[in-house]
Amino acid sequence: MGRMKFLWGDDAYEFRPERWLNEDGIFVPASPFKFTAFQAGPRICLGKEFAYRQMKIVVATLLYFFKFEMWDSSREVRSRTMLTLQIDGGLHLRATHR
């Protein structure tokens, strides 16, 4: 569902975050029924907001304490189409304390 062309257009397999912006660059939320991870409606996952909050806290903490850079800056990053977006071959990073 996350990459169905009839929902997202012919470029459904491309990473294109601007698809959620209008002509003025303002975020336009998509229907929650388009995302399979937490579902939507009366039986939505009870832990959805908790999971989002926890992800934001972990990322903010990591970015506060560490500086990240590509292990091999000449390597091209490619993604694989799965249920969720996956980096083909992994994403090897070097983390250094700030």
SELUMGU-686296 format. One record per atom (N, C-alpha, C, O): chain; residue in one letter; x, y, z negated; atom name; residue number from 1. Coordinates in steps of 0.001 Angstrom, whole numbers, plus 524288, in hexadecimal, padded with zeros to 5 digits. Layout:
# SELUMGU-686296
+-------+------+-------+-------+-------+------+------+
! chain ! resn !  east ! north !    up ! name ! resi !
+-------+------+-------+-------+-------+------+------+
!     A !    A !     X !     Y !     Z !   CA !  NUM !
...
+-------+------+-------+-------+-------+------+------+
END
This chain:
# SELUMGU-686296
+-------+------+-------+-------+-------+------+------+
! chain ! resn !  east ! north !    up ! name ! resi !
+-------+------+-------+-------+-------+------+------+
!     A !    M ! 80326 ! 7FB5C ! 80000 !    N !    1 !
!     A !    M ! 80000 ! 80000 ! 80000 !   CA !    1 !
!     A !    M ! 80356 ! 804EC ! 80000 !    C !    1 !
!     A !    M ! 801DD ! 808D4 ! 80263 !    O !    1 !
!     A !    G ! 807C6 ! 804CA ! 7FD61 !    N !    2 !
!     A !    G ! 80B15 ! 8095E ! 7FD00 !   CA !    2 !
!     A !    G ! 80D7A ! 80B09 ! 80227 !    C !    2 !
!     A !    G ! 80F6F ! 80F68 ! 80291 !    O !    2 !
!     A !    R ! 80D62 ! 807AA ! 80619 !    N !    3 !
!     A !    R ! 80FB7 ! 80906 ! 80B27 !   CA !    3 !
!     A !    R ! 80C10 ! 807CF ! 80FB6 !    C !    3 !
!     A !    R ! 80DDD ! 806FC ! 81418 !    O !    3 !
!     A !    M ! 80703 ! 807B2 ! 80EBA !    N !    4 !
!     A !    M ! 80345 ! 806AB ! 812EA !   CA !    4 !
!     A !    M ! 802B8 ! 80B82 ! 81658 !    C !    4 !
!     A !    M ! 801B9 ! 80FCF ! 81470 !    O !    4 !
!     A !    K ! 80363 ! 80AB9 ! 81B62 !    N !    5 !
!     A !    K ! 8034E ! 80F20 ! 81F07 !   CA !    5 !
!     A !    K ! 7FE0C ! 811E4 ! 81F2C !    C !    5 !
!     A !    K ! 7FDDF ! 816A0 ! 81FFF !    O !    5 !
!     A !    F ! 7F9C1 ! 80F0F ! 81E65 !    N !    6 !
!     A !    F ! 7F4AB ! 811A7 ! 81E9A !   CA !    6 !
!     A !    F ! 7F3D8 ! 81551 ! 819EC !    C !    6 !
!     A !    F ! 7F07C ! 818C1 ! 81A20 !    O !    6 !
!     A !    L ! 7F6E9 ! 8149B ! 815AE !    N !    7 !
!     A !    L ! 7F692 ! 81821 ! 81133 !   CA !    7 !
!     A !    L ! 7FA72 ! 81C9F ! 8118D !    C !    7 !
!     A !    L ! 7F920 ! 82115 ! 81056 !    O !    7 !
!     A !    W ! 7FF4A ! 81B71 ! 8133B !    N !    8 !
!     A !    W ! 80388 ! 81F35 ! 812E0 !   CA !    8 !
!     A !    W ! 8054F ! 82158 ! 8181E !    C !    8 !
!     A !    W ! 8084F ! 8251A ! 81839 !    O !    8 !
!     A !    G ! 80398 ! 81F20 ! 81C74 !    N !    9 !
!     A !    G ! 8053C ! 820FC ! 82196 !   CA !    9 !
!     A !    G ! 80949 ! 81D67 ! 823FE !    C !    9 !
!     A !    G ! 80AF2 ! 81994 ! 82197 !    O !    9 !
!     A !    D ! 80ADF ! 81EAB ! 828C5 !    N !   10 !
!     A !    D ! 80E8F ! 81B62 ! 82BAB !   CA !   10 !
!     A !    D ! 813EF ! 81B19 ! 82922 !    C !   10 !
!     A !    D ! 816D5 ! 8175F ! 82A0D !    O !   10 !
!     A !    D ! 8154C ! 81EF2 ! 825FA !    N !   11 !
!     A !    D ! 81A71 ! 81EFA ! 8236D !   CA !   11 !
!     A !    D ! 81A1F ! 81CDB ! 81DD4 !    C !   11 !
!     A !    D ! 81D20 ! 81E7F ! 81A74 !    O !   11 !
!     A !    A ! 8168D ! 81949 ! 81CDB !    N !   12 !
!     A !    A ! 815AE ! 81739 ! 81798 !   CA !   12 !
!     A !    A ! 81A85 ! 8149A ! 8154F !    C !   12 !
!     A !    A ! 81B1C ! 81471 ! 8108A !    O !   12 !
!     A !    Y ! 81DF5 ! 81292 ! 8188D !    N !   13 !
!     A !    Y ! 822A0 ! 80FD4 ! 816A6 !   CA !   13 !
!     A !    Y ! 82731 ! 81384 ! 81592 !    C !   13 !
!     A !    Y ! 82B3C ! 811D3 ! 81396 !    O !   13 !
!     A !    E ! 82699 ! 8187C ! 816D8 !    N !   14 !
!     A !    E ! 82ACF ! 81C46 ! 81611 !   CA !   14 !
!     A !    E ! 82A35 ! 81F01 ! 810D2 !    C !   14 !
!     A !    E ! 825DE ! 8203A ! 80F26 !    O !   14 !
!     A !    F ! 82E9E ! 81FF1 ! 80E41 !    N !   15 !
!     A !    F ! 82E9F ! 822FB ! 8096E !   CA !   15 !
!     A !    F ! 82E12 ! 828B1 ! 80AF8 !    C !   15 !
!     A !    F ! 831C0 ! 82B12 ! 80CF4 !    O !   15 !
!     A !    R ! 8297D ! 82ADB ! 80A0C !    N !   16 !
!     A !    R ! 8285E ! 83036 ! 80BA6 !   CA !   16 !
!     A !    R ! 82524 ! 832E0 ! 8075F !    C !   16 !
!     A !    R ! 8205D ! 83329 ! 807D6 !    O !   16 !
!     A !    P ! 8279F ! 834D1 ! 8033F !    N !   17 !
!     A !    P ! 824B7 ! 83727 ! 7FEE4 !   CA !   17 !
!     A !    P ! 8216A ! 83BD8 ! 80079 !    C !   17 !
!     A !    P ! 81D93 ! 83D14 ! 7FDDB !    O !   17 !
!     A !    E ! 822D7 ! 83E71 ! 804AD !    N !   18 !
!     A !    E ! 81FD3 ! 8430D ! 80651 !   CA !   18 !
!     A !    E ! 81A58 ! 841AB ! 8082D !    C !   18 !
!     A !    E ! 8172F ! 8452D ! 80919 !    O !   18 !
!     A !    R ! 81926 ! 83CAE ! 808BE !    N !   19 !
!     A !    R ! 813DA ! 83B1C ! 80A55 !   CA !   19 !
!     A !    R ! 80FD0 ! 83CAC ! 8063F !    C !   19 !
!     A !    R ! 80B2B ! 83CFC ! 80777 !    O !   19 !
!     A !    W ! 8117F ! 83DAB ! 80166 !    N !   20 !
!     A !    W ! 80DE4 ! 83F36 ! 7FD41 !   CA !   20 !
!     A !    W ! 80DAE ! 84519 ! 7FC7D !    C !   20 !
!     A !    W ! 80B7E ! 846EF ! 7F89F !    O !   20 !
!     A !    L ! 80FED ! 8481D ! 8001D !    N !   21 !
!     A !    L ! 80FC3 ! 84DD2 ! 7FFC6 !   CA !   21 !
!     A !    L ! 80C4C ! 84FFA ! 80416 !    C !   21 !
!     A !    L ! 80C27 ! 84DE1 ! 80869 !    O !   21 !
!     A !    N ! 8097E ! 85432 ! 802E0 !    N !   22 !
!     A !    N ! 80661 ! 856AE ! 806F6 !   CA !   22 !
!     A !    N ! 809C4 ! 85A8A ! 809FF !    C !   22 !
!     A !    N ! 80E84 ! 85AA5 ! 80947 !    O !   22 !
!     A !    E ! 80767 ! 85DB0 ! 80D5D !    N !   23 !
!     A !    E ! 80A64 ! 8614E ! 810B0 !   CA !   23 !
!     A !    E ! 80D61 ! 86555 ! 80D7C !    C !   23 !
!     A !    E ! 81168 ! 8674C ! 80F3B !    O !   23 !
!     A !    D ! 80B6D ! 8669B ! 808C0 !    N !   24 !
!     A !    D ! 80DF5 ! 86A81 ! 80569 !   CA !   24 !
!     A !    D ! 811F8 ! 8681D ! 801BA !    C !   24 !
!     A !    D ! 8143B ! 86AE2 ! 7FE83 !    O !   24 !
!     A !    G ! 812E3 ! 86301 ! 80224 !    N !   25 !
!     A !    G ! 816A5 ! 86061 ! 7FEC3 !   CA !   25 !
!     A !    G ! 8147D ! 85F08 ! 7F96A !    C !   25 !
!     A !    G ! 81778 ! 85DE3 ! 7F5D1 !    O !   25 !
!     A !    I ! 80F5F ! 85F27 ! 7F8D9 !    N !   26 !
!     A !    I ! 80CD5 ! 85DE6 ! 7F3DF !   CA !   26 !
!     A !    I ! 80B7F ! 85815 ! 7F3C5 !    C !   26 !
!     A !    I ! 80993 ! 855EC ! 7F79C !    O !   26 !
!     A !    F ! 80C8F ! 85590 ! 7EF46 !    N !   27 !
!     A !    F ! 80B78 ! 84FFB ! 7EEA8 !   CA !   27 !
!     A !    F ! 8059D ! 84EF2 ! 7EEFC !    C !   27 !
!     A !    F ! 80282 ! 85192 ! 7EC6C !    O !   27 !
!     A !    V ! 80426 ! 84B21 ! 7F222 !    N !   28 !
!     A !    V ! 7FEB5 ! 84972 ! 7F2A4 !   CA !   28 !
!     A !    V ! 7FE7B ! 843B8 ! 7F0FB !    C !   28 !
!     A !    V ! 80067 ! 84059 ! 7F3D2 !    O !   28 !
!     A !    P ! 7FC2E ! 84289 ! 7EC71 !    N !   29 !
!     A !    P ! 7FC1F ! 83D1C ! 7EAA1 !   CA !   29 !
!     A !    P ! 7F8E7 ! 83994 ! 7EE2B !    C !   29 !
!     A !    P ! 7F4C2 ! 83B18 ! 7F013 !    O !   29 !
!     A !    A ! 7FADB ! 834E8 ! 7EF03 !    N !   30 !
!     A !    A ! 7F80F ! 830FF ! 7F225 !   CA !   30 !
!     A !    A ! 7F467 ! 82DEF ! 7EE99 !    C !   30 !
!     A !    A ! 7F4C8 ! 82E46 ! 7E9D1 !    O !   30 !
!     A !    S ! 7F0FB ! 82B0A ! 7F0DF !    N !   31 !
!     A !    S ! 7ED53 ! 827CF ! 7EDE6 !   CA !   31 !
!     A !    S ! 7F057 ! 823C9 ! 7EAB1 !    C !   31 !
!     A !    S ! 7F3D2 ! 82136 ! 7ECC9 !    O !   31 !
!     A !    P ! 7EF19 ! 8232F ! 7E5AC !    N !   32 !
!     A !    P ! 7F1D7 ! 81F47 ! 7E27D !   CA !   32 !
!     A !    P ! 7F0CD ! 819B1 ! 7E44A !    C !   32 !
!     A !    P ! 7F3A9 ! 81621 ! 7E2CC !    O !   32 !
!     A !    F ! 7ECC9 ! 818DE ! 7E774 !    N !   33 !
!     A !    F ! 7EB97 ! 813A7 ! 7E96A !   CA !   33 !
!     A !    F ! 7EF82 ! 811E5 ! 7ED92 !    C !   33 !
!     A !    F ! 7EF90 ! 80D50 ! 7EF07 !    O !   33 !
!     A !    K ! 7F2CD ! 8157D ! 7EF81 !    N !   34 !
!     A !    K ! 7F6A5 ! 81421 ! 7F381 !   CA !   34 !
!     A !    K ! 7FB74 ! 81172 ! 7F135 !    C !   34 !
!     A !    K ! 7FE7C ! 80F16 ! 7F418 !    O !   34 !
!     A !    F ! 7FC31 ! 811C4 ! 7EC16 !    N !   35 !
!     A !    F ! 800D4 ! 80F9B ! 7E994 !   CA !   35 !
!     A !    F ! 7FF67 ! 80A9C ! 7E6B0 !    C !   35 !
!     A !    F ! 7FBD3 ! 80A98 ! 7E379 !    O !   35 !
!     A !    T ! 80229 ! 80669 ! 7E7CD !    N !   36 !
!     A !    T ! 800B9 ! 80157 ! 7E58D !   CA !   36 !
!     A !    T ! 80302 ! 8004D ! 7E028 !    C !   36 !
!     A !    T ! 80118 ! 7FCDC ! 7DD65 !    O !   36 !
!     A !    A ! 806FB ! 80320 ! 7DE99 !    N !   37 !
!     A !    A ! 809AB ! 801CC ! 7D9B9 !   CA !   37 !
!     A !    A ! 80620 ! 80220 ! 7D4EF !    C !   37 !
!     A !    A ! 80633 ! 7FE97 ! 7D1AD !    O !   37 !
!     A !    F ! 8030B ! 80643 ! 7D46E !    N !   38 !
!     A !    F ! 7FFCA ! 806F6 ! 7CFCC !   CA !   38 !
!     A !    F ! 7F9F4 ! 8069E ! 7D0F3 !    C !   38 !
!     A !    F ! 7F6C8 ! 806A8 ! 7CD56 !    O !   38 !
!     A !    Q ! 7F882 ! 80649 ! 7D5E7 !    N !   39 !
!     A !    Q ! 7F30B ! 8064C ! 7D788 !   CA !   39 !
!     A !    Q ! 7F079 ! 80B73 ! 7D609 !    C !   39 !
!     A !    Q ! 7F329 ! 80F25 ! 7D488 !    O !   39 !
!     A !    A ! 7EB54 ! 80BBD ! 7D66C !    N !   40 !
!     A !    A ! 7E885 ! 81091 ! 7D53A !   CA !   40 !
!     A !    A ! 7E2F2 ! 80F38 ! 7D3C1 !    C !   40 !
!     A !    A ! 7E162 ! 80AAC ! 7D3E1 !    O !   40 !
!     A !    G ! 7E000 ! 8132B ! 7D25F !    N !   41 !
!     A !    G ! 7DA8B ! 81255 ! 7D116 !   CA !   41 !
!     A !    G ! 7D9BE ! 810A1 ! 7CB78 !    C !   41 !
!     A !    G ! 7DD29 ! 81174 ! 7C831 !    O !   41 !
!     A !    P ! 7D543 ! 80E41 ! 7CA4C !    N !   42 !
!     A !    P ! 7D407 ! 80CE4 ! 7C4E1 !   CA !   42 !
!     A !    P ! 7D79A ! 808B3 ! 7C28B !    C !   42 !
!     A !    P ! 7D7E0 ! 8082E ! 7BDC6 !    O !   42 !
!     A !    R ! 7DA4A ! 805C2 ! 7C5C4 !    N !   43 !
!     A !    R ! 7DDC8 ! 801AC ! 7C3BC !   CA !   43 !
!     A !    R ! 7E387 ! 802FE ! 7C4A7 !    C !   43 !
!     A !    R ! 7E6BF ! 7FF84 ! 7C57A !    O !   43 !
!     A !    I ! 7E4C2 ! 807F5 ! 7C482 !    N !   44 !
!     A !    I ! 7EA2C ! 809B2 ! 7C543 !   CA !   44 !
!     A !    I ! 7ED93 ! 80795 ! 7C0CB !    C !   44 !
!     A !    I ! 7EBA8 ! 806B3 ! 7BC78 !    O !   44 !
!     A !    C ! 7F27E ! 806CE ! 7C1D8 !    N !   45 !
!     A !    C ! 7F628 ! 804D6 ! 7BDEC !   CA !   45 !
!     A !    C ! 7F668 ! 8089D ! 7B94C !    C !   45 !
!     A !    C ! 7F748 ! 80D49 ! 7BA03 !    O !   45 !
!     A !    L ! 7F5A6 ! 8069B ! 7B49D !    N !   46 !
!     A !    L ! 7F5B2 ! 809E8 ! 7AFF1 !   CA !   46 !
!     A !    L ! 7FB1E ! 80C20 ! 7AED4 !    C !   46 !
!     A !    L ! 7FB9B ! 81030 ! 7AC4D !    O !   46 !
!     A !    G ! 7FF20 ! 80984 ! 7B0AF !    N !   47 !
!     A !    G ! 8046F ! 80B3F ! 7AF9F !   CA !   47 !
!     A !    G ! 806BE ! 80ED9 ! 7B3B8 !    C !   47 !
!     A !    G ! 80B5E ! 81022 ! 7B36F !    O !   47 !
!     A !    K ! 803A1 ! 81085 ! 7B78C !    N !   48 !
!     A !    K ! 805AC ! 813B3 ! 7BBE0 !   CA !   48 !
!     A !    K ! 80849 ! 818B4 ! 7B9EE !    C !   48 !
!     A !    K ! 80CCE ! 819BA ! 7BB38 !    O !   48 !
!     A !    E ! 80583 ! 81BC9 ! 7B6E1 !    N !   49 !
!     A !    E ! 807B5 ! 820C3 ! 7B508 !   CA !   49 !
!     A !    E ! 80C62 ! 81FDC ! 7B178 !    C !   49 !
!     A !    E ! 8102E ! 822CD ! 7B1AB !    O !   49 !
!     A !    F ! 80C25 ! 81BD6 ! 7AE3A !    N !   50 !
!     A !    F ! 81090 ! 81A85 ! 7AAD8 !   CA !   50 !
!     A !    F ! 81551 ! 81912 ! 7AE22 !    C !   50 !
!     A !    F ! 819AC ! 81ABD ! 7ACF8 !    O !   50 !
!     A !    A ! 8147D ! 815F7 ! 7B23E !    N !   51 !
!     A !    A ! 818CC ! 8145C ! 7B5A6 !   CA !   51 !
!     A !    A ! 81B30 ! 81910 ! 7B866 !    C !   51 !
!     A !    A ! 81FF7 ! 81984 ! 7B8AC !    O !   51 !
!     A !    Y ! 817F0 ! 81C93 ! 7BA70 !    N !   52 !
!     A !    Y ! 819F2 ! 8214A ! 7BD03 !   CA !   52 !
!     A !    Y ! 81D12 ! 8249F ! 7B92B !    C !   52 !
!     A !    Y ! 8214D ! 82684 ! 7BA72 !    O !   52 !
!     A !    R ! 81AF6 ! 82552 ! 7B477 !    N !   53 !
!     A !    R ! 81DA6 ! 8287D ! 7B08C !   CA !   53 !
!     A !    R ! 822E1 ! 82608 ! 7AF20 !    C !   53 !
!     A !    R ! 826CF ! 828C2 ! 7AEA7 !    O !   53 !
!     A !    Q ! 822ED ! 820ED ! 7AE73 !    N !   54 !
!     A !    Q ! 827C2 ! 81E44 ! 7AD04 !   CA !   54 !
!     A !    Q ! 82BD6 ! 81EAA ! 7B15F !    C !   54 !
!     A !    Q ! 83075 ! 81F73 ! 7B04D !    O !   54 !
!     A !    M ! 82A22 ! 81E1F ! 7B648 !    N !   55 !
!     A !    M ! 82DCC ! 81EA9 ! 7BAAD !   CA !   55 !
!     A !    M ! 8303C ! 82419 ! 7BAB9 !    C !   55 !
!     A !    M ! 834F0 ! 824A3 ! 7BB91 !    O !   55 !
!     A !    K ! 82D10 ! 8281F ! 7B9D4 !    N !   56 !
!     A !    K ! 82F0E ! 82D7D ! 7B9DC !   CA !   56 !
!     A !    K ! 832F1 ! 82E5B ! 7B571 !    C !   56 !
!     A !    K ! 836F3 ! 830E8 ! 7B635 !    O !   56 !
!     A !    I ! 831CD ! 82C43 ! 7B0D2 !    N !   57 !
!     A !    I ! 8354E ! 82CE2 ! 7AC56 !   CA !   57 !
!     A !    I ! 83A84 ! 82A2E ! 7AD56 !    C !   57 !
!     A !    I ! 83EA3 ! 82C65 ! 7AC38 !    O !   57 !
!     A !    V ! 83A61 ! 82573 ! 7AF6B !    N !   58 !
!     A !    V ! 83F35 ! 8228E ! 7B07D !   CA !   58 !
!     A !    V ! 8427F ! 82564 ! 7B48F !    C !   58 !
!     A !    V ! 84737 ! 825FB ! 7B3DD !    O !   58 !
!     A !    V ! 8400F ! 82727 ! 7B8CB !    N !   59 !
!     A !    V ! 842F9 ! 829E8 ! 7BCE6 !   CA !   59 !
!     A !    V ! 8453B ! 82F01 ! 7BAC9 !    C !   59 !
!     A !    V ! 849C5 ! 83039 ! 7BBCF !    O !   59 !
!     A !    A ! 84223 ! 831FE ! 7B7DB !    N !   60 !
!     A !    A ! 8440E ! 836EB ! 7B5AB !   CA !   60 !
!     A !    A ! 848A4 ! 835FF ! 7B1FB !    C !   60 !
!     A !    A ! 84C6A ! 838F9 ! 7B208 !    O !   60 !
!     A !    T ! 8485A ! 831E7 ! 7AEC8 !    N !   61 !
!     A !    T ! 84C97 ! 830A9 ! 7AB26 !   CA !   61 !
!     A !    T ! 8518A ! 82F1E ! 7AE13 !    C !   61 !
!     A !    T ! 855CE ! 830E7 ! 7ACC2 !    O !   61 !
!     A !    L ! 850FB ! 82BD3 ! 7B205 !    N !   62 !
!     A !    L ! 8558D ! 82A3C ! 7B51A !   CA !   62 !
!     A !    L ! 85812 ! 82EEA ! 7B7CD !    C !   62 !
!     A !    L ! 85CDA ! 82F6E ! 7B7CE !    O !   62 !
!     A !    L ! 854E1 ! 83251 ! 7BA17 !    N !   63 !
!     A !    L ! 85700 ! 836E0 ! 7BCD3 !   CA !   63 !
!     A !    L ! 8596D ! 83ACF ! 7B90C !    C !   63 !
!     A !    L ! 85CFA ! 83DB2 ! 7BA87 !    O !   63 !
!     A !    Y ! 85791 ! 83AF2 ! 7B43C !    N !   64 !
!     A !    Y ! 859C3 ! 83E72 ! 7B053 !   CA !   64 !
!     A !    Y ! 85F37 ! 83CB2 ! 7AEA6 !    C !   64 !
!     A !    Y ! 862B7 ! 83FEE ! 7AE03 !    O !   64 !
!     A !    F ! 85FF0 ! 8379B ! 7ADF0 !    N !   65 !
!     A !    F ! 864D7 ! 83599 ! 7ABE0 !   CA !   65 !
!     A !    F ! 868D3 ! 83403 ! 7B003 !    C !   65 !
!     A !    F ! 86D7C ! 833B3 ! 7AEDE !    O !   65 !
!     A !    F ! 8670E ! 83301 ! 7B4D1 !    N !   66 !
!     A !    F ! 86A91 ! 830F9 ! 7B8D2 !   CA !   66 !
!     A !    F ! 86A34 ! 8340A ! 7BDE3 !    C !   66 !
!     A !    F ! 86637 ! 8366D ! 7BF1F !    O !   66 !
!     A !    K ! 86E7D ! 833E6 ! 7C0C5 !    N !   67 !
!     A !    K ! 86EA3 ! 835F7 ! 7C615 !   CA !   67 !
!     A !    K ! 86F18 ! 83133 ! 7C9A7 !    C !   67 !
!     A !    K ! 87268 ! 82DD4 ! 7C8C6 !    O !   67 !
!     A !    F ! 86BD4 ! 830E7 ! 7CDA2 !    N !   68 !
!     A !    F ! 86BC0 ! 82C68 ! 7D124 !   CA !   68 !
!     A !    F ! 86DC6 ! 82DEF ! 7D680 !    C !   68 !
!     A !    F ! 86C9F ! 83228 ! 7D87C !    O !   68 !
!     A !    E ! 870D5 ! 82A67 ! 7D8D1 !    N !   69 !
!     A !    E ! 87292 ! 82B25 ! 7DE36 !   CA !   69 !
!     A !    E ! 872E4 ! 825CA ! 7E0D1 !    C !   69 !
!     A !    E ! 8736E ! 821CA ! 7DE34 !    O !   69 !
!     A !    M ! 8728E ! 825CA ! 7E5FA !    N !   70 !
!     A !    M ! 872D7 ! 820E3 ! 7E8E5 !   CA !   70 !
!     A !    M ! 87830 ! 81E68 ! 7E81A !    C !   70 !
!     A !    M ! 87C29 ! 8211E ! 7E81E !    O !   70 !
!     A !    W ! 8784A ! 81949 ! 7E768 !    N !   71 !
!     A !    W ! 87D3B ! 81680 ! 7E6D7 !   CA !   71 !
!     A !    W ! 8805D ! 816F2 ! 7EBE0 !    C !   71 !
!     A !    W ! 88510 ! 817F6 ! 7EBC7 !    O !   71 !
!     A !    D ! 87DB6 ! 8162D ! 7F046 !    N !   72 !
!     A !    D ! 88022 ! 816B0 ! 7F56C !   CA !   72 !
!     A !    D ! 87D0D ! 81AD4 ! 7F868 !    C !   72 !
!     A !    D ! 878EE ! 819AD ! 7FA98 !    O !   72 !
!     A !    S ! 87F07 ! 81FA0 ! 7F880 !    N !   73 !
!     A !    S ! 87C19 ! 823F7 ! 7FAD3 !   CA !   73 !
!     A !    S ! 87B7C ! 82375 ! 800BE !    C !   73 !
!     A !    S ! 87843 ! 8262D ! 8030F !    O !   73 !
!     A !    S ! 87E84 ! 8200A ! 80335 !    N !   74 !
!     A !    S ! 87E0D ! 81F64 ! 808DE !   CA !   74 !
!     A !    S ! 879CB ! 81B74 ! 80A58 !    C !   74 !
!     A !    S ! 87854 ! 81B13 ! 80EE8 !    O !   74 !
!     A !    R ! 877D2 ! 8188B ! 80687 !    N !   75 !
!     A !    R ! 873D5 ! 81491 ! 80790 !   CA !   75 !
!     A !    R ! 86E82 ! 8171A ! 80865 !    C !   75 !
!     A !    R ! 86CF0 ! 81A96 ! 8057A !    O !   75 !
!     A !    E ! 86BC7 ! 8154D ! 80C66 !    N !   76 !
!     A !    E ! 86685 ! 81742 ! 80D77 !   CA !   76 !
!     A !    E ! 86297 ! 81432 ! 80A2B !    C !   76 !
!     A !    E ! 862C6 ! 80F65 ! 809F7 !    O !   76 !
!     A !    V ! 85F17 ! 816FB ! 807A1 !    N !   77 !
!     A !    V ! 85B1D ! 81482 ! 8045A !   CA !   77 !
!     A !    V ! 85671 ! 81319 ! 807C5 !    C !   77 !
!     A !    V ! 85449 ! 8166B ! 80A80 !    O !   77 !
!     A !    R ! 854EA ! 80E25 ! 80794 !    N !   78 !
!     A !    R ! 8506D ! 80C4B ! 80A9E !   CA !   78 !
!     A !    R ! 84C77 ! 809E0 ! 806E7 !    C !   78 !
!     A !    R ! 84DDA ! 80797 ! 802E7 !    O !   78 !
!     A !    S ! 84784 ! 80A6E ! 80852 !    N !   79 !
!     A !    S ! 84363 ! 80835 ! 8050A !   CA !   79 !
!     A !    S ! 840D8 ! 80395 ! 807BD !    C !   79 !
!     A !    S ! 840FD ! 80314 ! 80C85 !    O !   79 !
!     A !    R ! 83E80 ! 80035 ! 8048C !    N !   80 !
!     A !    R ! 83BA0 ! 7FBAB ! 8067F !   CA !   80 !
!     A !    R ! 835E8 ! 7FC5B ! 80523 !    C !   80 !
!     A !    R ! 83494 ! 7FE4B ! 800F1 !    O !   80 !
!     A !    T ! 83292 ! 7FAC6 ! 808AD !    N !   81 !
!     A !    T ! 82D00 ! 7FB12 ! 807B3 !   CA !   81 !
!     A !    T ! 82B43 ! 7F640 ! 804B3 !    C !   81 !
!     A !    T ! 82B6D ! 7F1E2 ! 806B3 !    O !   81 !
!     A !    M ! 8299F ! 7F71D ! 7FFED !    N !   82 !
!     A !    M ! 82793 ! 7F302 ! 7FC89 !   CA !   82 !
!     A !    M ! 8228C ! 7F529 ! 7FA2B !    C !   82 !
!     A !    M ! 82071 ! 7F905 ! 7FC1D !    O !   82 !
!     A !    L ! 8209C ! 7F2BF ! 7F607 !    N !   83 !
!     A !    L ! 81C10 ! 7F4E6 ! 7F35D !   CA !   83 !
!     A !    L ! 81D55 ! 7FA57 ! 7F14B !    C !   83 !
!     A !    L ! 81A1E ! 7FDE6 ! 7F199 !    O !   83 !
!     A !    T ! 8220A ! 7FAF1 ! 7EF30 !    N !   84 !
!     A !    T ! 8240C ! 80012 ! 7EDB4 !   CA !   84 !
!     A !    T ! 82902 ! 80106 ! 7F0D8 !    C !   84 !
!     A !    T ! 82B58 ! 7FD56 ! 7F2DC !    O !   84 !
!     A !    L ! 82A9C ! 805E3 ! 7F146 !    N !   85 !
!     A !    L ! 82F41 ! 80738 ! 7F451 !   CA !   85 !
!     A !    L ! 83419 ! 804F3 ! 7F1AA !    C !   85 !
!     A !    L ! 834E7 ! 805BF ! 7ECFE !    O !   85 !
!     A !    Q ! 83752 ! 8021E ! 7F4A3 !    N !   86 !
!     A !    Q ! 83C24 ! 7FFEB ! 7F28B !   CA !   86 !
!     A !    Q ! 840B7 ! 801A1 ! 7F5EB !    C !   86 !
!     A !    Q ! 84039 ! 80231 ! 7FAAB !    O !   86 !
!     A !    I ! 84528 ! 80271 ! 7F368 !    N !   87 !
!     A !    I ! 849EA ! 803E5 ! 7F628 !   CA !   87 !
!     A !    I ! 84C75 ! 7FEE8 ! 7F825 !    C !   87 !
!     A !    I ! 84D7C ! 7FB55 ! 7F519 !    O !   87 !
!     A !    D ! 84D78 ! 7FEA4 ! 7FD2F !    N !   88 !
!     A !    D ! 84FD2 ! 7FA0B ! 7FF9A !   CA !   88 !
!     A !    D ! 85579 ! 7F98A ! 7FDC7 !    C !   88 !
!     A !    D ! 858A9 ! 7FD03 ! 7FEBC !    O !   88 !
!     A !    G ! 856B5 ! 7F543 ! 7FB2D !    N !   89 !
!     A !    G ! 85BFE ! 7F468 ! 7F937 !   CA !   89 !
!     A !    G ! 85D15 ! 7F728 ! 7F415 !    C !   89 !
!     A !    G ! 86182 ! 7F703 ! 7F234 !    O !   89 !
!     A !    G ! 8593C ! 7F99F ! 7F1C9 !    N !   90 !
!     A !    G ! 859F1 ! 7FC60 ! 7ECD7 !   CA !   90 !
!     A !    G ! 85C48 ! 801C6 ! 7ED9C !    C !   90 !
!     A !    G ! 85E1D ! 8031A ! 7F1DB !    O !   90 !
!     A !    L ! 85C33 ! 804CF ! 7E987 !    N !   91 !
!     A !    L ! 85E68 ! 80A14 ! 7E99E !   CA !   91 !
!     A !    L ! 862AB ! 80A48 ! 7E57E !    C !   91 !
!     A !    L ! 8618E ! 80A9B ! 7E0D4 !    O !   91 !
!     A !    H ! 8677E ! 80A16 ! 7E734 !    N !   92 !
!     A !    H ! 86BF0 ! 809EC ! 7E3A3 !   CA !   92 !
!     A !    H ! 86D92 ! 80F7E ! 7E24C !    C !   92 !
!     A !    H ! 86F29 ! 81284 ! 7E5AF !    O !   92 !
!     A !    L ! 86D24 ! 810C6 ! 7DD42 !    N !   93 !
!     A !    L ! 86E5A ! 81600 ! 7DB60 !   CA !   93 !
!     A !    L ! 872B9 ! 815D1 ! 7D75E !    C !   93 !
!     A !    L ! 873AD ! 811D1 ! 7D4E1 !    O !   93 !
!     A !    R ! 87554 ! 81A34 ! 7D6D0 !    N !   94 !
!     A !    R ! 8793E ! 81AE1 ! 7D2B8 !   CA !   94 !
!     A !    R ! 876FB ! 81EE1 ! 7CEEA !    C !   94 !
!     A !    R ! 8758E ! 82331 ! 7D07C !    O !   94 !
!     A !    A ! 876A8 ! 81D77 ! 7C9F7 !    N !   95 !
!     A !    A ! 8749E ! 820FA ! 7C5F6 !   CA !   95 !
!     A !    A ! 8791C ! 822BE ! 7C280 !    C !   95 !
!     A !    A ! 87C20 ! 81F89 ! 7C090 !    O !   95 !
!     A !    T ! 87988 ! 827CE ! 7C1BC !    N !   96 !
!     A !    T ! 87D89 ! 829F0 ! 7BE42 !   CA !   96 !
!     A !    T ! 87ADF ! 82D71 ! 7BA3E !    C !   96 !
!     A !    T ! 8770F ! 8301E ! 7BB6E !    O !   96 !
!     A !    H ! 87CF7 ! 82D61 ! 7B56F !    N !   97 !
!     A !    H ! 87AC9 ! 830B8 ! 7B14F !   CA !   97 !
!     A !    H ! 87B5C ! 8366A ! 7B2D6 !    C !   97 !
!     A !    H ! 87F46 ! 837F4 ! 7B52B !    O !   97 !
!     A !    R ! 8777F ! 83981 ! 7B188 !    N !   98 !
!     A !    R ! 877C7 ! 83F2F ! 7B27D !   CA !   98 !
!     A !    R ! 87B0A ! 841BC ! 7AE49 !    C !   98 !
!     A !    R ! 87BC5 ! 8467C ! 7AE5A !    O !   98 !
+-------+------+-------+-------+-------+------+------+
END
